[in-house]
Amino acid sequence: MEEVRALHAIMPVCIVSLAIETDGAIEMIRELNKMGIIPSAAHSDATHEQFKAAKAAGLRHLTHFCNQMSALHHREIGLVGSGFMDDDVLLEMICDKIHLCPPMIELIFKIKAAEQLALVTDSVVASWMGDGAYLLGGLNIEVKNGIARQVANGALAGSTLRLNQALKNVHEVTGLPLSTLVKTTSWNQAQSLGLKNLGKIEPGFAADLVILNSDFVPVEVFVDGQPRLPKS
């Protein structure tokens, strides 16, 4: 916690991901909430009972849902089952069709309301670059066909996903209207972070807008109502 406090004093921390079954995790969740920081379960092998204890302490998110967390099993539902059962935690999803296969994306949207989901990218520096070799926190990674993997063991190492592509993927997989899905890219995140004037097109909200064409490619970007993309 001392490291978190030191970082928070320099630049406000919004979210801290942690393995909720580890020693001291429950107390850390309580302390994070006191500081106004969102605790999120990640890289965790927690049981459902451990999830319930963390939730009671103030757990609010599940980081990259289904990835690097205890799986659903008929004798122990793990964090995946806990996320399906709970109506309050926000489930963050990497919808690149790699971290989550299309049927899993469809299943999640059948079980959970759009208000309970947040699309994220988990992108690394290579997301705006081509295939090749990169470093990720000291790890050697290789990007091939847009998929980032660790050189040492072939494990996924973040993604090269962009949020507009994530929205397109979910729309194609689920068939849900964009009016339903768009909140998973903006409003839900703003609500969770306590950003009162972002995430909607309404009077009193910041005019921060991204206009996509039919291929989900950004064609206009506005910040505070001012265009930001250079003229072609």
C-alpha positions as CSV (number, residue, x, y, z in Angstrom):
1,M,0.0,0.0,0.0
2,E,2.9,2.4,0.6
3,E,3.9,2.2,-3.0
4,V,0.3,2.9,-4.1
5,R,0.1,5.9,-1.7
6,A,3.3,7.3,-3.0
7,L,2.1,7.0,-6.6
8,H,-1.3,8.4,-5.7
9,A,0.4,11.5,-4.3
10,I,2.2,12.1,-7.6
11,M,-0.7,11.3,-10.0
12,P,-4.1,10.1,-8.8
13,V,-4.5,6.3,-9.3
14,C,-7.9,5.3,-10.7
15,I,-7.8,1.4,-10.5
16,V,-5.6,-1.1,-8.9
17,S,-5.8,-4.8,-10.0
18,L,-4.8,-7.5,-7.5
19,A,-5.1,-11.2,-6.8
20,I,-7.8,-11.1,-4.2
21,E,-6.9,-14.5,-2.6
22,T,-3.4,-13.3,-1.5
23,D,-2.4,-12.4,2.0
24,G,-3.5,-8.8,2.8
25,A,-5.7,-8.4,-0.2
26,I,-8.9,-7.8,1.8
27,E,-7.4,-5.0,3.8
28,M,-5.9,-3.6,0.7
29,I,-9.3,-3.5,-1.0
30,R,-10.7,-1.6,2.0
31,E,-7.8,0.9,1.9
32,L,-8.1,1.4,-1.8
33,N,-11.8,2.3,-1.4
34,K,-10.9,4.8,1.4
35,M,-8.6,6.5,-1.1
36,G,-11.2,6.6,-3.8
37,I,-9.4,4.0,-5.9
38,I,-11.3,1.1,-7.6
39,P,-10.1,-2.4,-6.6
40,S,-10.3,-4.9,-9.4
41,A,-9.6,-8.7,-9.3
42,A,-7.0,-9.8,-11.7
43,H,-4.5,-12.7,-12.3
44,S,-6.3,-14.5,-9.5
45,D,-7.2,-18.1,-8.7
46,A,-9.8,-17.1,-6.1
47,T,-12.7,-19.3,-5.1
48,H,-16.3,-18.0,-5.1
49,E,-16.1,-17.7,-1.3
50,Q,-13.0,-15.6,-1.6
51,F,-14.7,-13.4,-4.2
52,K,-17.6,-12.9,-1.8
53,A,-15.2,-11.8,0.9
54,A,-13.5,-9.4,-1.5
55,K,-16.9,-8.1,-2.7
56,A,-18.0,-7.4,0.9
57,A,-14.7,-5.5,1.4
58,G,-15.4,-3.3,-1.7
59,L,-14.3,-5.1,-4.8
60,R,-15.8,-3.3,-7.8
61,H,-14.3,-4.7,-11.1
62,L,-13.0,-7.9,-12.6
63,T,-10.0,-7.2,-14.9
64,H,-10.1,-8.7,-18.4
65,F,-12.9,-11.1,-17.5
66,C,-12.2,-14.8,-18.1
67,N,-8.5,-14.2,-18.8
68,Q,-6.0,-15.1,-16.1
69,M,-8.7,-16.0,-13.5
70,S,-10.2,-19.1,-12.0
71,A,-12.5,-20.7,-14.5
72,L,-16.1,-21.9,-14.2
73,H,-16.3,-25.4,-12.9
74,H,-19.3,-27.4,-11.7
75,R,-17.7,-28.0,-8.3
76,E,-16.2,-24.5,-7.9
77,I,-17.5,-21.6,-10.0
78,G,-14.3,-19.5,-9.5
79,L,-14.1,-15.8,-10.5
80,V,-15.8,-16.4,-13.9
81,G,-18.9,-17.9,-12.3
82,S,-18.8,-15.2,-9.6
83,G,-18.8,-12.6,-12.3
84,F,-21.7,-14.1,-14.0
85,M,-23.7,-14.3,-10.7
86,D,-22.9,-10.9,-9.3
87,D,-25.0,-7.9,-10.5
88,D,-22.7,-5.2,-9.1
89,V,-19.1,-5.7,-10.2
90,L,-18.2,-4.3,-13.6
91,L,-16.8,-6.9,-16.0
92,E,-13.9,-5.7,-18.2
93,M,-13.7,-7.5,-21.6
94,I,-11.0,-7.8,-24.2
95,C,-13.2,-8.4,-27.3
96,D,-10.5,-9.1,-29.9
97,K,-11.9,-12.6,-30.6
98,I,-8.6,-14.0,-29.2
99,H,-8.8,-13.4,-25.5
100,L,-12.5,-14.2,-25.7
101,C,-13.8,-16.4,-28.5
102,P,-17.0,-15.2,-30.3
103,P,-19.3,-17.7,-28.5
104,M,-18.0,-16.5,-25.1
105,I,-18.6,-12.9,-26.0
106,E,-22.1,-13.8,-27.1
107,L,-22.6,-15.8,-23.8
108,I,-21.5,-12.9,-21.7
109,F,-23.9,-10.5,-23.4
110,K,-26.7,-13.0,-23.0
111,I,-26.1,-13.3,-19.3
112,K,-25.1,-9.8,-18.4
113,A,-26.8,-6.5,-19.1
114,A,-24.7,-4.0,-21.1
115,E,-24.6,-1.7,-18.1
116,Q,-22.6,-4.4,-16.3
117,L,-19.8,-4.6,-19.0
118,A,-16.9,-2.4,-20.1
119,L,-14.9,-3.0,-23.2
120,V,-11.2,-2.6,-22.7
121,T,-8.2,-3.2,-25.0
122,D,-5.3,-4.3,-22.7
123,S,-3.2,-2.9,-25.6
124,V,0.6,-2.8,-25.6
125,V,2.8,-0.4,-27.5
126,A,2.6,-2.6,-30.6
127,S,-1.1,-1.8,-31.0
128,W,-0.2,1.1,-33.4
129,M,2.8,-0.7,-34.9
130,G,3.4,-3.6,-37.3
131,D,4.3,-7.2,-36.6
132,G,7.7,-7.7,-35.0
133,A,9.7,-7.9,-31.8
134,Y,8.8,-5.7,-28.8
135,L,9.5,-5.3,-25.1
136,L,6.6,-5.4,-22.5
137,G,7.8,-4.6,-19.0
138,G,11.1,-6.3,-19.6
139,L,9.5,-9.3,-21.4
140,N,10.4,-10.1,-24.9
141,I,7.2,-10.3,-27.0
142,E,6.5,-11.0,-30.6
143,V,3.5,-9.7,-32.6
144,K,2.4,-11.9,-35.5
145,N,-0.7,-11.3,-37.4
146,G,-1.6,-8.7,-34.8
147,I,-1.4,-11.2,-31.9
148,A,1.1,-10.4,-29.2
149,R,2.7,-13.3,-27.4
150,Q,5.6,-13.9,-25.0
151,V,8.6,-15.2,-26.8
152,A,9.5,-17.5,-23.8
153,N,6.3,-19.5,-23.6
154,G,3.9,-18.3,-26.3
155,A,1.4,-16.9,-23.7
156,L,-0.7,-13.9,-24.8
157,A,0.9,-10.7,-23.8
158,G,-1.7,-8.0,-23.9
159,S,-3.3,-7.2,-27.2
160,T,-3.1,-4.9,-30.2
161,L,-6.8,-4.2,-30.1
162,R,-8.3,-0.7,-30.6
163,L,-11.6,0.2,-28.9
164,N,-13.4,0.9,-32.2
165,Q,-12.5,-2.6,-33.4
166,A,-13.7,-4.1,-30.1
167,L,-17.1,-2.3,-30.6
168,K,-17.3,-3.6,-34.1
169,N,-16.5,-7.2,-33.0
170,V,-19.1,-7.2,-30.3
171,H,-21.7,-5.7,-32.7
172,E,-21.0,-8.4,-35.3
173,V,-21.0,-11.2,-32.7
174,T,-24.1,-10.3,-30.7
175,G,-26.2,-8.5,-33.3
176,L,-27.1,-6.0,-30.5
177,P,-27.9,-2.4,-31.6
178,L,-25.1,0.1,-31.3
179,S,-27.4,2.2,-29.1
180,T,-27.1,-0.6,-26.5
181,L,-23.5,-1.4,-27.0
182,V,-22.0,2.1,-27.1
183,K,-22.4,2.5,-23.3
184,T,-19.8,-0.3,-22.9
185,T,-17.2,1.9,-24.5
186,S,-18.0,5.2,-22.6
187,W,-20.8,5.6,-20.2
188,N,-20.1,2.6,-18.0
189,Q,-16.5,3.6,-17.7
190,A,-17.3,7.2,-16.8
191,Q,-19.9,6.1,-14.2
192,S,-17.5,3.7,-12.6
193,L,-14.7,6.3,-12.4
194,G,-17.1,8.9,-11.1
195,L,-16.7,11.2,-14.1
196,K,-19.9,13.2,-14.0
197,N,-19.9,15.0,-17.3
198,L,-18.6,12.3,-19.7
199,G,-20.2,9.4,-21.6
200,K,-23.4,10.9,-22.9
201,I,-24.6,13.3,-25.7
202,E,-26.7,15.5,-23.5
203,P,-26.7,19.2,-22.4
204,G,-24.2,19.7,-19.6
205,F,-21.9,16.9,-20.8
206,A,-18.5,17.4,-22.4
207,A,-18.6,17.4,-26.2
208,D,-16.0,14.6,-26.5
209,L,-17.1,12.6,-29.5
210,V,-15.7,10.0,-31.9
211,I,-17.6,9.6,-35.2
212,L,-17.2,6.2,-36.8
213,N,-18.0,5.3,-40.4
214,S,-19.9,2.1,-41.4
215,D,-16.6,0.2,-41.1
216,F,-16.1,1.5,-37.5
217,V,-13.1,3.7,-38.6
218,P,-12.9,7.1,-36.9
219,V,-13.6,9.9,-39.3
220,E,-14.1,12.7,-36.8
221,V,-12.9,13.3,-33.3
222,F,-14.1,16.2,-31.1
223,V,-12.6,17.3,-27.7
224,D,-14.7,19.9,-25.9
225,G,-16.5,20.4,-29.2
226,Q,-13.4,21.2,-31.2
227,P,-12.3,18.9,-34.1
228,R,-9.0,17.2,-33.5
229,L,-8.4,15.0,-36.6
230,P,-6.3,16.7,-39.2
231,K,-8.0,17.6,-42.5
232,S,-7.3,15.0,-45.2
